[in-house]
Amino acid sequence: MAERRALDLDALAVSDRFRLFNFTRRDDHVTYLWILRAMDRLREVHQVQVGAGDVAGALRELSAAHPEVTVPDSGLRDRLDQLAADGLVHRFDDASRAGNLASYRNRQSVYQFGELGYWAYQAVENVLGARVEDVNLSRLVFSDVLDDLRALAEANRTGQGEDVYRRLSRLDSVMEDMGRRSAQFHVTLGEILRSTEASPEVFLRHKNALLVHMSDFMAELERYLPRLDTAVHEVEDTGLSTLLSRAAEADERLFMDRAERLEDWRRRWLAVRGWFASDGTAPTRAAELGAATRSAVSGVIALLRQITEAQRSGVNRSTQLRHLAEWVHGAPDDGAAHALMGAAFNMRSARHLGTAHEDGEQISPNTTWWDAPGVEVSVTLFRSDRAPSTGVPKPVRRNPGAKAALRERQAEDRAAERRAARDLVSDGAHARVLDETDTRILLRLVTKALESRSVVAGRLRSADGTDGGTTVRLVPSEEGSTVRTVQGSIHLPGFRLELLAGKGK
């Protein structure tokens, strides 16, 4: 259940919760751990809020039983403040602890475990307290699960709501413990299969117990799995909605409303069902556990055969490593030694490379390399590990024909503009329709005239604009003027156009 709830957290929430483990990465992480243990010791005697003096006293008590405990002479309050900054504990100011005026003026802080902080501390303690000797596959749990399923069906059939809640809670706890045990067992077994080459005597001493343990578990699983499948369907036949509703009603979690409790119990029941009930499409969790156990048995037998043959022939992994060390030590130079080690352990240069995406904001920083879209990599970078370059600039290609054509076209355009300017001066701009060239010349002249205009005593005086020997003058006029072009009419309210050859006076 915790794993599925963790999948709903966003990147910011995950980062905030990872901050709770910051104390494990500090140089004096052991001191921080003993401080948290001292706070936990005080919490067990119902002293929830503690000061720096209380924590120091608890550390001295712990040092009597554990000599490795260090009681810091100074800096204890700073360390507690650092834990509060990480969110592991909460800090409160308590003026009632001041015994005199000087103490009252100083900060009197008390500290208390945060809810998430206590879970983080417990997670660290669980990792430190894990022992290989504790792992096992509980084969006796199947009979208890079968009894609980049958009792759950009877309680739901007879309307015993509290008994439904108790049985369903027990099934949820058993399923969680069973999943944890199975995962821990197979992880530990994988460690054993990888690490026993250096100490085969340990594996040979426990091989019989290991094989018997897995064989007994497989026998019990195959014997109970059909009955558990039937029991799960019998529970659902009594009314699954009624079952979950009664469990939600009897649930006493105060900070969840009924809809949330109902959804939570529905998820828990689906977890129980996924372990034992088969629907014909996908294997159950119990069947997957059985397949993994059978595969582990095969791995143990294969390792046993390998160890037996190694002991019979006198060649094993440790003797091979000793021979390799002798060869490396007797190599004539460092290059030969590195070449020998590279050939023995297949150490070669990396063949993977990567480049930045063109749009860095398009790809989330939390996206894995497997899910992120690919980017184009040049052949030069892949083959020679050098970024591609543009190379030497290419010589400019001379094209006299294109240049001559361009100059001829520019000369024609200038001649057409000069003719248009002469026509504007001789024929004017109001008594005819201007073509494209005439309009372009006129607009250029009007633009320059408008840029040079000025306002004197609140009135706009005349403005001139000259281009290429042609001058346009904007003369104030109450009637205004209109110029017609092939694209439409240009209205000049308050002005009249006058076109002159040369600069106007």
C-alpha positions, 0 to 999 in steps of 0.5 A: 500500500505504501508503494502505491501511495508513493507513486502519487507524489510529485517531484517536489514532495519527493524532494522534501521527503528525501530531505528527512534523510540529510542527517545520514550524509553528514560527517557526524551522522552517528552523533545525529543517530544517537540524538534521535535514539535519545529522543525516541527513548524519551518518547517511549516514556511519553515525554513528547516535547524535549529540550537540549538538556533532556536529550543530553540526559538521555544520551548519558543514560544510553552511554552507560549501556553503550560505550560508543555513545558520544555526548557532545559537550557543545553544539547539541542545540545546533544539531537539534536545530539542523534536524528541525531545518531538515523537517525531521523534528519540530521546534517550539519556543517554550517560555515556561522552561525559563527559571530566571529572567536571563533564561527567559530572554534567551531562546528556550526551544523544545523539540518533537518528532514530526510524523514523517520525521519519525517514519524516516528515523524508523526506516534508518533503524530498520535498515541498520537492524536488518539481519540475514539470519531473520529472513525466511519464507513462512509456510505456516501462514497459509493455514492462518490465511485460509481460516481468516478468509472463511471466518471473514465470509461467515462474519459478512454473511451473519452481519458481524461488522466488527468481526469483519473489520478485525478479520480484514485488518488481520488479512491485510497485515498478514499480506504485507508481512508475507510480501516483505518476507518473500522480497527480503528472502529472495534478495538475500538469496541473490546475495548468497548466490553472488557472494559464496564463491569466496566462502563456499564452506558457509554455503555448504554448511547451510545448503541442506537447511536452505533447500529443505526450507524452500521445498517445504514452502513450495509444498505448502503453497501448492497444497493451499493455493486452490483452497485459498482461491476458492475461499476468496471467491466465497468471500466475494459471493457474500457481497463485496460492497457490503463487506467493504462498507462494514469495514469502513464503518468499524474503522476508527481512523479519525482523520479520514472520512467514510469515502476515503476509508471505503476506498482504502479498504477496497485497495486492501482487498484487491491486494488480498485478491491479487495474492490468491484469486486467479481470473485466468488472465494473469498469474497470482502473486502467490503463483509468481512467488512459487515460480521465483522460489522454484527458480531459486532452488535451481540456482542453489542446485547449480551453485552447489554443483559449481562449488563441488566441481571446484573443490574436486578440481582445486580451481575456483574463483579465489585461485583464479584471482590469485593467479591473475594477481601474480600475472599482473604483479609480474607484468613488465610495465604498467601498460601491460598490467593495465592491458591484462586487467582490462582483458580479464574484467572486460574493461573497455572504453565506454561506447555511449554518449549523449548531447543536450536537447535543443529545447531543454525546457521541453524535457523534464529533469525527472525523465529517465534516459530510457523514456526521454526522446532521442537527439541527433548525434553527428557521425563525427562525435560518435566515431572520433569523440570530437564535436563537428565543426563548420570547417574551413570557409569555402571560397566565394564563387564569382558570378559576373553574369548574375552581377551584371543582370542585377546591376541592369535591373537596378538601373532600370528601377532607378530610371523608372523612379526618375520618370515617375518623379518627373511625371509627378512634377509635371502632371501632379498627384491629384488629377490622375490615378497613380500606378505602383511606381508613382505611389511608392515615390509619393509615399516616400516623399510624404514620409520624409515631409511628415518626419520634418514637420513642426508645430508652432504656437499650436498650429502645424506649419508646412513641411517639405520632403526631398528625395532624388531631386523631387520635393513634396510640400505639405501645405495646410488647407482646410479642405484637405486633399485626396490622392487616388492610386491603383490600390485605393485612395490616400486621404490627407485631411488638413493638407494639400500636396505640392510637387516641385523639381528641386528643393522647395523654398 
